[in-house]
Amino acid sequence: MDFPKHAYFQGRIVPYSEAKVGVATHALNYGTAVFGGIRGYWNEEKKKLFVFRPMDHYRRFLQSCRLLCMTVEHTPESLTQLTLELLRKDNYQQDIYIRPLAYKSDETIGVRLHDLKDELTIFALPFGLYVKNDTCAHVTVSSWRRIDDNMIPARGKISGAYANSALIKTDAARAGFDEALVLTQDGHLSEGSAMNLLIVRDNVLITPPVTENILEGITRRTVIELAKNELKLTILERPIDRTEIYICDELILTGTAAQVTVATRVDHRPIGNGVMGPVGEGLRKLFEDVVRGNNPKYAHWNVAV
């Protein structure tokens, strides 16, 4: 993996090698940090790097901070400007992934959220496909359940909560699958290990509501809008039973890292015809055009560096 070039760290942009924390840092020991994930897409024809929906990402990032009683003296606007300043210094001319992280920085022992100092760091690095087989992924239903809102709120990107995702992902990968789907405590579909999910049944796009312990995904929101506006699909947010994925026409996974990934098999069963369907194919093309700044209708979602 390529290392970042620089990082915003302790109030200034420094070489990445200088952005270091001690081993006693509270966030490292107790998972008391929140993060975001933002993509930047290089448009070779226009010779520009476009950051996709940074304001929306930073609004969610600051909401995650509130969940962990963090005080971050920034707005979505100021965080976006910090990110642009960092990216100008990095001068990447390829697709990248941007990671803002707010964390409890005290080097101390003791489980709590209060009376601790909060720090902010941001870095970016080159990034390609997250799911290698993103047009024909083979997924499984995980034996692990998704964390519940009354345990650790899944709508926040809380670092410690991703131990749940790590358990899910590793078991699936070691069993030979590309990704895993996770159930809620009630047995309904929630998400993938680190992405939202949508299914197609009878030309209706169905996705779990935000009350099913899901991350309120920016890519999910994007795909829903594109499906409604451009593909003229009916969108339905409701609980999804496990067995519906075995009889649905298409299964689509969305996320900043996963982008628009199409699954064509689940637990060794074909999904639909066992190949990428028209909705998944259409959404992938629409999404690619939008994020690279090639669709003027959605240009407001992109910020050029």
Buried (B, 14 or more C-beta within 10 A) or exposed (E): EEEBBBBBBEEEBBEBEEBEBEEEBBBBBBBBBBBBBBBBBBBEEEEBBBBBBBBBBBBBBBBBBEBBBBEBEBEBEEBBBBBBBBBEEBEBEEBBBBBBBBBBBBEBEEEEBEEBEBBBBBBBBBBEEBBEBBBBBBBBBBEBBBBBBEEBBBBBBBBBBBEBBEBBBEBBEEEEBBBBBBBBEEEBBBBBBBBBBBBBBEEEBBBBEBEBBBBBBBBBBBBBBBBEEBBEBEBBBEBBEEEBBEEBBBBBBBBBBBBBBBBBBBEEEEBBEEBBBEBBBBBBEBBBBBBBBBBEEBEEBBBEB
